Amino acid sequence: MQTIANKMTGELGDALHLESPVRAIGQDAQGVTVRADNVTVRAHRVIVALPPTLAGQLRYDPMLPVDRLLLNQRVPNGAIARAIAVYEEPFWRADGLSGRSIALNSPVSYSIDQSPASGRPGMLSSYIAGPAARKFGRLDAAERQRMFLEALEARFGPKAANPVHYIEADWSKEEWNQGAMMGHYPPGVLTEFGPALSAPVGRIRWANSEMPTHWHGHIEGAIRSGERAAEEVLQAG
Ligand SMILES: Cc1cc2nc3c(=O)[nH]c(=O)nc-3n(C[C@H](O)[C@H](O)[C@H](O)COP(=O)(O)OP(=O)(O)OC[C@H]3O[C@@H](n4cnc5c(N)ncnc54)[C@H](O)[C@@H]3O)c2cc1C
């Protein structure tokens, strides 16, 4: 994934402003004013490429129409955390194992082999989702690591308990994510507010992986919604 982001960074050049969270979007007859922490941008139109719950935290002037405002309040993010355990080599392959596992009765519900194509080092990526992820987030660092490594050891043997590196991420604790891996639609939300998901609001267009009808919640879906928003902007001029 980082490769894609890096390539896009090269194309965007100076137009890309990192460490500059957007706080407010104003609209008038001529264009939009997007206010971020370190930069203010004036443009014809803007694409808000945020999950609905984060889009709802921006200040809009004028205010969003009621359907879009309430939609943003009704699509909560889920909770997910991941650990990557790094080993000298993918030892599980020698045992005839793929590294991929699913265990619905374990808080660490699945794992994948995320070793680079070169085959070294060995990397096992594993995930905790839903209520178990929130519980995991309340543990201290040593307890969290133990939880992941014990689960891997049970599936791949004692070598799994001793990685050379251990890295973890909890998306619920990231200010600019506030949960993951996607926004969920509680009953009735799509029926009541579905059309507001993609409806332009004046000069604002929307893009996110909560919108598409194909690959909802995935990168492919996010890209599809981005292409759709870009086409809408080009057509609107
Ligand atoms: C653990 C995990 C595993 C996943 N695995 C897969 C997988 O295997 N395959 C797959 O297809 N998908 C996977 N996904 C889902 C995929 O990451 C998402 O579908 C995709 O990233 C959504 O893209 P997006 O552009 O809609 O939103 P995001 O990727 O969330 O992008 C929104 C961006 O906006 C930034 N932001 C937030 N607030 C502001 C602000 N105020 N101003 C400026 N910027 C802001 C955020 O920092 C973020 O970079 C996974 C997600 C997680 C969390």
The ligand as an SDF file (V2000), in Angstrom:
LIG
                    3D

 53 58  0  0  0  0  0  0  0  0999 V2000
   -6.2210   -3.3160    9.8230 C   0  0  0  0  0  0  0  0  0  0  0  0
   -6.8190   -3.0610    8.4790 C   0  0  0  0  0  0  0  0  0  0  0  0
   -6.6640   -3.9820    7.4750 C   0  0  0  0  0  0  0  0  0  0  0  0
   -7.1980   -3.7660    6.2220 C   0  0  0  0  0  0  0  0  0  0  0  0
   -6.9940   -4.6930    5.2400 N   0  0  0  0  0  0  0  0  0  0  0  0
   -7.4280   -4.4520    3.9960 C   0  0  0  0  0  0  0  0  0  0  0  0
   -7.1520   -5.3590    2.9360 C   0  0  0  0  0  0  0  0  0  0  0  0
   -6.4740   -6.3740    3.1220 O   0  0  0  0  0  0  0  0  0  0  0  0
   -7.6410   -5.0790    1.6970 N   0  0  0  0  0  0  0  0  0  0  0  0
   -8.3780   -3.9500    1.4450 C   0  0  0  0  0  0  0  0  0  0  0  0
   -8.7720   -3.7280    0.2950 O   0  0  0  0  0  0  0  0  0  0  0  0
   -8.6640   -3.0760    2.4330 N   0  0  0  0  0  0  0  0  0  0  0  0
   -8.2000   -3.2910    3.6940 C   0  0  0  0  0  0  0  0  0  0  0  0
   -8.4740   -2.3970    4.6940 N   0  0  0  0  0  0  0  0  0  0  0  0
   -9.4080   -1.2900    4.4170 C   0  0  0  0  0  0  0  0  0  0  0  0
   -8.7740   -0.1260    3.6830 C   0  0  0  0  0  0  0  0  0  0  0  0
   -7.6480    0.3130    4.4060 O   0  0  0  0  0  0  0  0  0  0  0  0
   -9.8380    0.9870    3.5870 C   0  0  0  0  0  0  0  0  0  0  0  0
  -10.9520    0.5020    2.8790 O   0  0  0  0  0  0  0  0  0  0  0  0
   -9.3080    2.2040    2.8480 C   0  0  0  0  0  0  0  0  0  0  0  0
   -8.0940    2.6770    3.3920 O   0  0  0  0  0  0  0  0  0  0  0  0
  -10.3370    3.3060    2.9200 C   0  0  0  0  0  0  0  0  0  0  0  0
   -9.8830    4.3860    2.1510 O   0  0  0  0  0  0  0  0  0  0  0  0
  -10.5300    5.8220    2.3410 P   0  0  0  0  0  0  0  0  0  0  0  0
   -9.8080    6.7050    1.3810 O   0  0  0  0  0  0  0  0  0  0  0  0
  -12.0160    5.7200    2.2460 O   0  0  0  0  0  0  0  0  0  0  0  0
  -10.2280    6.2510    3.8370 O   0  0  0  0  0  0  0  0  0  0  0  0
   -8.8700    6.2880    4.6460 P   0  0  0  0  0  0  0  0  0  0  0  0
   -7.8610    5.3350    4.1130 O   0  0  0  0  0  0  0  0  0  0  0  0
   -9.2900    6.1920    6.0830 O   0  0  0  0  0  0  0  0  0  0  0  0
   -8.3000    7.7440    4.3320 O   0  0  0  0  0  0  0  0  0  0  0  0
   -8.7350    8.8810    4.9990 C   0  0  0  0  0  0  0  0  0  0  0  0
   -7.5040    9.7480    5.2350 C   0  0  0  0  0  0  0  0  0  0  0  0
   -7.9160   11.0320    5.7060 O   0  0  0  0  0  0  0  0  0  0  0  0
   -7.0440   11.4350    6.7160 C   0  0  0  0  0  0  0  0  0  0  0  0
   -7.7680   12.4230    7.5340 N   0  0  0  0  0  0  0  0  0  0  0  0
   -8.6510   12.2130    8.5430 C   0  0  0  0  0  0  0  0  0  0  0  0
   -9.1510   13.3610    8.9940 N   0  0  0  0  0  0  0  0  0  0  0  0
   -8.5690   14.3450    8.2530 C   0  0  0  0  0  0  0  0  0  0  0  0
   -8.6720   15.7780    8.2340 C   0  0  0  0  0  0  0  0  0  0  0  0
   -9.4980   16.4400    9.0550 N   0  0  0  0  0  0  0  0  0  0  0  0
   -7.9160   16.4640    7.3400 N   0  0  0  0  0  0  0  0  0  0  0  0
   -7.0990   15.8110    6.4700 C   0  0  0  0  0  0  0  0  0  0  0  0
   -6.9640   14.4630    6.4280 N   0  0  0  0  0  0  0  0  0  0  0  0
   -7.6910   13.7440    7.3190 C   0  0  0  0  0  0  0  0  0  0  0  0
   -6.6650   10.1760    7.4580 C   0  0  0  0  0  0  0  0  0  0  0  0
   -5.4340   10.3580    8.1210 O   0  0  0  0  0  0  0  0  0  0  0  0
   -6.5660    9.1720    6.3010 C   0  0  0  0  0  0  0  0  0  0  0  0
   -5.2580    9.1530    5.7690 O   0  0  0  0  0  0  0  0  0  0  0  0
   -7.9240   -2.5760    5.9620 C   0  0  0  0  0  0  0  0  0  0  0  0
   -8.0790   -1.6190    6.9780 C   0  0  0  0  0  0  0  0  0  0  0  0
   -7.5180   -1.8550    8.2200 C   0  0  0  0  0  0  0  0  0  0  0  0
   -7.6670   -0.7990    9.2770 C   0  0  0  0  0  0  0  0  0  0  0  0
  1  2  1  0
  2  3  1  0
  2 52  2  0
  3  4  2  0
  4  5  1  0
  4 50  1  0
  5  6  2  0
  6  7  1  0
  6 13  1  0
  7  8  2  0
  7  9  1  0
  9 10  1  0
 10 11  2  0
 10 12  1  0
 12 13  2  0
 13 14  1  0
 14 15  1  0
 14 50  1  0
 15 16  1  0
 16 17  1  0
 16 18  1  0
 18 19  1  0
 18 20  1  0
 20 21  1  0
 20 22  1  0
 22 23  1  0
 23 24  1  0
 24 25  2  0
 24 26  1  0
 24 27  1  0
 27 28  1  0
 28 29  2  0
 28 30  1  0
 28 31  1  0
 31 32  1  0
 32 33  1  0
 33 34  1  0
 33 48  1  0
 34 35  1  0
 35 36  1  0
 35 46  1  0
 36 37  1  0
 36 45  1  0
 37 38  2  0
 38 39  1  0
 39 40  1  0
 39 45  2  0
 40 41  1  0
 40 42  2  0
 42 43  1  0
 43 44  2  0
 44 45  1  0
 46 47  1  0
 46 48  1  0
 48 49  1  0
 50 51  2  0
 51 52  1  0
 52 53  1  0
M  END
$$$$
